[in-house]
Amino acid sequence: MPDQTRALFRRHGLRCTKQREVIYRVLADCKSHPTAEELHEQVRAAESGLSLATVYNTLEAFSARGLCRSLPSANGGGAARYDADLSDHVHLTTADGKVLDVPDDLSERLLDGLSEDLISELERRTGLRIGRISLQLVVGDEPI
């Protein structure tokens, strides 16, 4: 995997360092959409001297270069969460701030419901080109 990670970094114009490799490997293997702080705790097991600032800076670089996505807090006040899975899929945000992947079949149905006509109209009305779609569902306060 180190060779694949180095090649991935090269393709995205990012210098490869041991710290970045460790952070990316842990993030890519993680399904819990960690915050920077949570990722820092997980990474420290393999790289004890790694600072939280390095994790933040690395996640910012990864996000800017398209190696992961930053998922904003649903309530606007919590920490961002990160996802290295860049495939088209839908996220579900719980009241306590956790982010879960919607099952693939349901995610696909939700995304397929966004017609090309709707996307074209959105682009026309905003004057912006849609590059990718990121859909986040937020859990309400009341149980079903």
Secondary structure, DSSP 8 states (H G I E B T S, - for coil): -HHHHHHHHHHTT----HHHHHHHHHHHH--S---HHHHHHHHHTT-TT--HHHHHHHHHHHHHHTSSEEE--TTSSS--EEE---SS-EEEE-TTS-EEE--HHHHHHHHHTS-HHHHHHHHHHHT-------EEEE--SS--
